[in-house]
Amino acid sequence: MHFSAVKVLLISFLCTIEGFAQLTNDACATATPLCPGTGITGSNIGATATVCPNCEDDFTFCFSGTNSIWYQFTTNVTGGNAAFTFSNLSFNLQANRGDQLQATIIEAAIQCDAATYTMISNCEAGSAGGFTLSATGLPANTTYYLVVNGAKNGSATLPAEATFDLTGSGTGFDRPPAALSIGGPTATVCPQTPTSFTAYLANCTDTSDFYWSVNGVLKAVTHTSLWLTSELQNGDVVSVMCSCFNICPDTLNFSYPTISVDPLTVDAGPDLTVQAGGSVQLNGTSNGTDFMWNPTQTLNTPYAISTYATPQETTVYTLTASNANCALSDEMTVFVSDNLTIPGSFSPNGDGHNDKWIIEGIEFYPDAQVVIYDRWGQKVADIAGYSLTKAWDGTNKGKPVSDGVYFYSLDLRQNNNTKPLKGSITVIR
C-alpha cells in the first residue's frame, strides 16, 4: 500500500478513538513556537473552537475561527520578511468532512485578544495542496501568530482535518548561526597557578549560565563568561557549554586545545615533631633548580632543598621551588613539644631523694637514648630505652662518678630527621 494511503487510514483510525486527546496548541495561549532552521509536522486533528465575545477565536478574516490550531514566531534582531510553507498535506477523508486548510498570520496588540488582531500576511481561504503565508517588513523582536483551521468546503458539515509539514524562512525569521569559542592560555601553564578562560559568543542573546568541564567532567557553573581554575593537569581538555535564546534555544559546546602544564613539582615533606630546644631536618623534594624555605629565622640554610630548623614554637614552613618558567610552593609543619622536663642536676648520695637523673615526660619516647660524657669527652653512660626505671644513677660501670659537670646527648628517636638534645648536668653528692 502507498505511504500516503496508509497515512490517511491512520488519521481516520485516530479520529474514531473515543476521547482522542486535545491538541496542545489548540489555544492561542499554548501556541507552538516555530524555530528558525527547524521544520515541524503539525496537525489540526481534534481541534476545537472558542467562538464567543472576546474569545481568542472570535475573528473573521477570509475564514472564521473554528477548530483552530495556533503557532507563534518571534522575529530576529533585525526584522524583515517572513514566509511559512505548508506542504505534504494529508487529510482525514471522512464523509461530510472538508478537505481544505485555511490559514493566515496575525499580529495581536494584546496577546490572544481577538479584538486586537490584525492580519499581516496573505489569507489562505482554502487549499487542498501546499501553500505559503508571507509577511513583509516585520519589526525586530516581535511575536506573531499563525492560525490554521479546516474548511467546510463544498457540502461538508464537518471541518477539514489534516497533518502537514511546516517550515519558516526569511530575513526577519532566520537568524545567523550562534557561535561559541574559548579564549585561554597561549603558553605552558604553571602548576597550581590560577588560569583564566573566557567564553566568547556571537549571534547569541538571552545567554544561559556557562557550564565548564575538564576532560568531560563538570567543574563549575558561572553566570559570567569568565572561569578561573588552579587545578589543571598536563593534557587536560577544557570545554564550555551554554545556550542562546529563551525561545527556540540553541545549545552550544566548544573545547579548548589540550592544556600544557609545566612539569615542576615540589614536596616540603611530612609534618614533624621536635622537642623544645631541639633541631629537626627538613627534607624537601623537587625537580626545580632554585629553592627557598620560609620563615628563614630558625633555619640554618634556607636556600637548600634540605635544611635544619630549630623552631621555638610550632611553625609552618613553606618550600618554594622554581625553574626558568614557574615557581611552586608546598607547606609542612614542625610541631614543637614541651612535654619534657630535663633537670640540670641531681644528687646520687643514697638518701632516697633525687638519687637518679629523672627526665619527666620521657615515657612518651620509649625509644629514647641518653649518652653521658665527662668534661674530657669520655663516655660515662649509654642508656637505650631511657625511662624512670633505667634512669642514670650517677655511676660509670657500677662505680660512682665524681661530683662535677657532665654533658648529655638525648636522642628521642622520634624520626630520623631530629637532632639529639644536648646540654649539661651537674652531679652533687
Solvent accessible surface area in square Angstrom, and as a share of the most:
residue,aa,sasa,rsa
1,M,175,0.78
2,H,134,0.60
3,F,149,0.62
4,S,58,0.37
5,A,43,0.33
6,V,68,0.39
7,K,48,0.20
8,V,29,0.17
9,L,103,0.51
10,L,96,0.48
11,I,5,0.03
12,S,32,0.21
13,F,126,0.52
14,L,59,0.29
15,C,35,0.21
16,T,96,0.56
17,I,75,0.38
18,E,171,0.77
19,G,72,0.70
20,F,74,0.31
21,A,77,0.60
22,Q,119,0.53
23,L,38,0.19
24,T,118,0.69
25,N,10,0.05
26,D,9,0.04
27,A,32,0.25
28,C,1,0.01
29,A,76,0.59
30,T,75,0.43
31,A,11,0.08
32,T,41,0.24
33,P,58,0.36
34,L,13,0.06
35,C,34,0.20
36,P,27,0.17
37,G,80,0.77
38,T,78,0.46
39,G,42,0.41
40,I,49,0.25
41,T,96,0.56
42,G,7,0.06
43,S,27,0.18
44,N,0,0.00
45,I,7,0.04
46,G,27,0.26
47,A,14,0.11
48,T,64,0.37
49,A,49,0.38
50,T,63,0.37
51,V,88,0.50
52,C,53,0.31
53,P,117,0.73
54,N,122,0.63
55,C,26,0.16
56,E,29,0.13
57,D,1,0.01
58,D,60,0.31
59,F,18,0.07
60,T,103,0.60
61,F,59,0.25
62,C,54,0.32
63,F,10,0.04
64,S,52,0.34
65,G,1,0.01
66,T,45,0.26
67,N,10,0.05
68,S,0,0.00
69,I,0,0.00
70,W,0,0.00
71,Y,4,0.01
72,Q,35,0.16
73,F,3,0.01
74,T,43,0.25
75,T,4,0.02
76,N,17,0.09
77,V,92,0.53
78,T,106,0.62
79,G,11,0.10
80,G,19,0.18
81,N,70,0.36
82,A,2,0.01
83,A,28,0.22
84,F,1,0.00
85,T,54,0.31
86,F,0,0.00
87,S,41,0.27
88,N,101,0.52
89,L,29,0.15
90,S,14,0.09
91,F,18,0.08
92,N,2,0.01
93,L,122,0.60
94,Q,77,0.34
95,A,83,0.64
96,N,98,0.50
97,R,44,0.16
98,G,2,0.02
99,D,56,0.29
100,Q,51,0.23
101,L,0,0.00
102,Q,23,0.10
103,A,0,0.00
104,T,0,0.00
105,I,0,0.00
106,I,0,0.00
107,E,64,0.29
108,A,19,0.15
109,A,88,0.68
110,I,105,0.53
111,Q,125,0.56
112,C,24,0.14
113,D,37,0.19
114,A,11,0.08
115,A,83,0.65
116,T,31,0.18
117,Y,22,0.08
118,T,76,0.44
119,M,73,0.32
120,I,44,0.22
121,S,14,0.09
122,N,69,0.35
123,C,33,0.19
124,E,35,0.16
125,A,59,0.46
126,G,26,0.25
127,S,17,0.11
128,A,64,0.49
129,G,36,0.35
130,G,55,0.53
131,F,19,0.08
132,T,56,0.33
133,L,0,0.00
134,S,54,0.35
135,A,3,0.02
136,T,103,0.60
137,G,62,0.60
138,L,13,0.06
139,P,77,0.49
140,A,36,0.28
141,N,102,0.53
142,T,36,0.21
143,T,53,0.31
144,Y,3,0.01
145,Y,8,0.03
146,L,0,0.00
147,V,0,0.00
148,V,0,0.00
149,N,0,0.00
150,G,2,0.02
151,A,6,0.05
152,K,111,0.47
153,N,43,0.22
154,G,80,0.77
155,S,108,0.70
156,A,19,0.15
157,T,91,0.53
158,L,69,0.34
159,P,26,0.16
160,A,0,0.00
161,E,16,0.07
162,A,0,0.00
163,T,19,0.11
164,F,1,0.00
165,D,40,0.21
166,L,1,0.01
167,T,67,0.39
168,G,18,0.17
169,S,56,0.36
170,G,20,0.19
171,T,95,0.55
172,G,0,0.00
173,F,3,0.01
174,D,62,0.32
175,R,67,0.24
176,P,70,0.44
177,P,116,0.73
178,A,15,0.11
179,A,53,0.41
180,L,17,0.08
181,S,44,0.29
182,I,15,0.07
183,G,26,0.25
184,G,24,0.23
185,P,34,0.22
186,T,139,0.81
187,A,77,0.60
188,T,73,0.43
189,V,12,0.07
190,C,31,0.19
191,P,15,0.10
192,Q,122,0.54
193,T,55,0.32
194,P,85,0.53
195,T,13,0.08
196,S,53,0.34
197,F,1,0.00
198,T,34,0.20
199,A,5,0.04
200,Y,123,0.47
201,L,57,0.28
202,A,48,0.38
203,N,77,0.39
204,C,24,0.15
205,T,59,0.34
206,D,77,0.40
207,T,57,0.33
208,S,40,0.26
209,D,43,0.22
210,F,10,0.04
211,Y,79,0.30
212,W,0,0.00
213,S,18,0.12
214,V,16,0.09
215,N,89,0.46
216,G,70,0.67
217,V,88,0.51
218,L,97,0.48
219,K,107,0.46
220,A,25,0.20
221,V,72,0.42
222,T,25,0.14
223,H,154,0.69
224,T,91,0.53
225,S,37,0.24
226,L,92,0.46
227,W,21,0.07
228,L,109,0.54
229,T,15,0.08
230,S,46,0.30
231,E,133,0.59
232,L,9,0.05
233,Q,119,0.53
234,N,106,0.54
235,G,39,0.37
236,D,12,0.06
237,V,53,0.30
238,V,0,0.00
239,S,25,0.16
240,V,3,0.02
241,M,74,0.33
242,C,2,0.01
243,S,29,0.19
244,C,0,0.00
245,F,25,0.11
246,N,119,0.61
247,I,75,0.38
248,C,14,0.09
249,P,92,0.58
250,D,52,0.27
251,T,82,0.47
252,L,21,0.10
253,N,105,0.54
254,F,72,0.30
255,S,65,0.42
256,Y,29,0.11
257,P,91,0.57
258,T,88,0.51
259,I,7,0.03
260,S,58,0.38
261,V,15,0.09
262,D,9,0.05
263,P,104,0.65
264,L,5,0.02
265,T,76,0.44
266,V,21,0.12
267,D,68,0.35
268,A,1,0.00
269,G,19,0.18
270,P,96,0.60
271,D,83,0.43
272,L,15,0.07
273,T,36,0.21
274,V,0,0.00
275,Q,7,0.03
276,A,47,0.36
277,G,56,0.53
278,G,3,0.03
279,S,20,0.13
280,V,0,0.00
281,Q,48,0.21
282,L,0,0.00
283,N,58,0.30
284,G,7,0.07
285,T,88,0.51
286,S,34,0.22
287,N,87,0.44
288,G,13,0.12
289,T,97,0.56
290,D,89,0.46
291,F,44,0.18
292,M,52,0.23
293,W,0,0.00
294,N,66,0.34
295,P,51,0.32
296,T,46,0.27
297,Q,154,0.69
298,T,43,0.25
299,L,19,0.10
300,N,101,0.52
301,T,61,0.35
302,P,24,0.15
303,Y,151,0.57
304,A,32,0.25
305,I,52,0.26
306,S,38,0.25
307,T,4,0.03
308,Y,62,0.23
309,A,0,0.00
310,T,49,0.28
311,P,1,0.00
312,Q,135,0.60
313,E,123,0.55
314,T,67,0.39
315,T,25,0.15
316,V,76,0.44
317,Y,0,0.00
318,T,35,0.20
319,L,0,0.00
320,T,41,0.24
321,A,0,0.00
322,S,29,0.19
323,N,42,0.22
324,A,105,0.82
325,N,114,0.58
326,C,9,0.05
327,A,60,0.46
328,L,13,0.07
329,S,54,0.35
330,D,47,0.25
331,E,108,0.49
332,M,6,0.02
333,T,22,0.13
334,V,0,0.00
335,F,96,0.40
336,V,28,0.16
337,S,23,0.15
338,D,119,0.62
339,N,61,0.31
340,L,18,0.09
341,T,78,0.46
342,I,52,0.26
343,P,40,0.25
344,G,50,0.48
345,S,44,0.28
346,F,3,0.01
347,S,23,0.15
348,P,13,0.08
349,N,78,0.40
350,G,69,0.66
351,D,90,0.46
352,G,72,0.69
353,H,134,0.60
354,N,73,0.37
355,D,35,0.18
356,K,78,0.33
357,W,0,0.00
358,I,62,0.32
359,I,1,0.00
360,E,108,0.48
361,G,8,0.08
362,I,1,0.01
363,E,103,0.46
364,F,130,0.54
365,Y,16,0.06
366,P,101,0.64
367,D,87,0.45
368,A,0,0.00
369,Q,33,0.15
370,V,0,0.00
371,V,18,0.10
372,I,0,0.00
373,Y,72,0.28
374,D,25,0.13
375,R,163,0.60
376,W,185,0.65
377,G,49,0.47
378,Q,114,0.51
379,K,113,0.48
380,V,13,0.08
381,A,15,0.11
382,D,69,0.36
383,I,30,0.15
384,A,53,0.41
385,G,23,0.22
386,Y,3,0.01
387,S,33,0.21
388,L,96,0.48
389,T,116,0.67
390,K,101,0.43
391,A,8,0.06
392,W,6,0.02
393,D,60,0.31
394,G,0,0.00
395,T,34,0.20
396,N,51,0.26
397,K,197,0.83
398,G,64,0.62
399,K,150,0.63
400,P,94,0.59
401,V,16,0.09
402,S,84,0.54
403,D,77,0.40
404,G,21,0.20
405,V,72,0.41
406,Y,18,0.07
407,F,90,0.37
408,Y,22,0.08
409,S,18,0.12
410,L,0,0.00
411,D,39,0.20
412,L,6,0.03
413,R,123,0.45
414,Q,83,0.37
415,N,44,0.22
416,N,158,0.81
417,N,28,0.15
418,T,17,0.10
419,K,81,0.34
420,P,51,0.32
421,L,14,0.07
422,K,154,0.65
423,G,28,0.27
424,S,58,0.38
425,I,1,0.00
426,T,43,0.25
427,V,1,0.01
428,I,91,0.46
429,R,99,0.36
